[in-house]
Amino acid sequence: MTNWVLPVILSGKYVRLEPMTNAHIPALAEIGVGHAFWDFMVYGKMETKEDMRGWVQEILSRAENGTDVPFVVIHLASGRVAGATRYLNINPVDRGLEIGGTWYGLEFQRTSVNTECKYLLLRHAFETLGCIRVQLKTDLRNERSQKAIERIGGVKEGILRNHMILPNGYIRHSVFYSIIDSEWEGVKNRLEKMLEV
């Protein structure tokens, strides 16, 4: 059942999520290289196009192994790549997965982009894949990310202390959130209201 979650295109009003490929590397590098948000992520700094190439190729190798399904986020109004996100920690036996590895170029942060991405990914997870649990996690230091997850209806489950050692040696505590199937209808309604213009 490693192919329970397959690459798919998810389209909304503001964004389209399409399967990540090597062809996306230049556009991802253009908006993603050199930003401070990498400090909170497990990949290390992205300072050059080659760093981004290495990151994309690592993520694509995970996709080949069936553990991750990565997406590039296309901002429909501009036609530009806005960032990346993915399904990971895919667990078909327990009908669960995680949404994570998410980042956006600075101009797309605090816009409808992230809200609609989460809406599309959660809707697909619960309504098409039949998930009973979707997990999200973030660095304890990343208060903006925690607020964003709580804003869409993620339930804080707790903190895994000394959870990961980041490439710079920092020992990261991770905050875990989840949304379960019985909560999806309420979360869906909240997201749809947030996306109304």
N, C-alpha and C positions, 0 to 999 in steps of 0.2 A: 504493500500500500504506500510505497514511497512516492507514487505519482498522484496522491490524493489532491494536492494543490498543484494545479498546472498554470503555466504562464497564460495570462489573459489580458485583454485591454479593458480598462474600466474608465468610462467617460462620464463626466458631469457637466455642469454649466460653466465652471471656471477652469477645470483641469482635466487632462487625460493622463491616466497612468498606463504606460506601455512597458513591455518587457525590456529590461536593460540589455544593451549589447555594447560591444567595443566601439561601435560607431558613435556612441554618445560621449566618449571620453573627452573630445575637445570642448563640447558645450558644458559638461560637468566641471571641467577644469576652469573654464572661463568664469563661472559663478562661484566655485567652491574653494579654490586655492587661496591660502593665506588668511583664513578666518579663525577667530578665537573659539568658535563653537567646537572645533576639533579637540580642544582641551578636555572636553567632557566625554569624548567618545573613545572607543577601545582600539582605534586604528592608528593613533599617533597623528602628528601634524601633516597637513597636506600643503606643501610649500611650492610644488612644481607640477607641471602637467604629467611628468613621469610618476610622481607620487600618486596622482589620481589614476593613472593607468594601472599601477600596481594594485590600488584599492579595487578598481572595477574588476580586474582579472581575478582577484581573490574572491570577490563576491560571486562572480560568474562560476568559479570552480565549486563554490558551495551549492550553487543552483544545479550544477551537473550532478552533484551527489544527492540531490533531492531534499536537502535540509533547509534551503532558502528559496524564495521566489522574489527576485528583486525587480523593482519598477523605477523608471525614470518619470518624473513629473513634468508634464508639458503644460505651460500656462497658455490657455486657449486664446486669450485676447491678444497676446504678443507673439504667440507661436514659439516662444523661447523655452528652453529647459529651465525649470525653476528649482530642481533639486532631485532627491532620490529618497526612496523608502522601500520597505520590503516586509514580506512574511518571513519569519525565522522560527527556530525551535518548533518546527512543525511536528505534531504528534497525532497521527491518524488514529491510533488505538484509543486514545482518550479524547479525540475530537477537539483538540486545542491547538492553538498556535500563538505566536507573538507578533505584534506589529512593532517594528523598530528600525534601527539603523537610519533614522530619518533626519535629513538636513535639507535646508533651503538656502539659496542665495539671499543676501541681506535684504534686497528689495522685495522679496516675496514673503519675508517674515511678517507676522502680525497682519496678515491679509486673509482673505477667504481660502487661500491655497491649502493651508494645513487642515482647516476645518473640513473642507470638501474631500481631501485625501483620506482623512480618517473615516468620514462618512462612507465613501466608496469601498474602502478596505473592510470596514466593519460590516457593511451590508452584504458584501460578497461572502465574508466569513460566516455570518449567521444564516443568511437566507439561501445561499447557493451551496456552500460547503457543509452546512449543518453543524457548525461549531457549537459547543456548549460553554466554551471559555476562550476569551481572547486576553492575552497578557500584554502589558506594556511596562517598561522599566526605564529608569533614568538615574543619572548620577545625583547623589544627595546634594551636591553643590549647585545643581542646575535648577534653581527655583523657578525660572521661567518655564521650563519643560514640565515641572510638577504642576504648576498652575494651569498650563494648557491641557494636561491630561485630566485634571480634576474638573476643568471647565466643561469638557465634553461628557463627563459622567463616569470617568474611571474611578473605581473604588480602591482606596489605598489599603494594601494588605500588610505592608510592613517594610522594614529595611533589612537587607542582607548586608551585614557588616563585613568589612575586608573581603568583598565579593570578587573583585578583579584587580589585577595589577596592570596598570596602563603602561604603554610603551616608554613613558618618561619615568617610570618607577613609582608613580603615585598609586597608593592603595585606595581603591574606590569602594565606597559604600553605595549600594544600589537600592533605590526605592521601587518597590513593585506595586503595580496596580493591575486590576482586572475588570472586565465586563463579562457577565455570564448571560446565558441565553434568556433567562427570565427577566433580565434588566434591559435587553436590547430594545424592546418597543419604546420604553421611556427615553433611552439614549437616542434612538432614531428620531423621535419627535423633537427632542431638544436640538439635535444637529440640524434638522430640517428648518426649525424656527431661526436658528443662527444663520442659516444660509439664505433666508428670505431677504430680498432687496426691497 
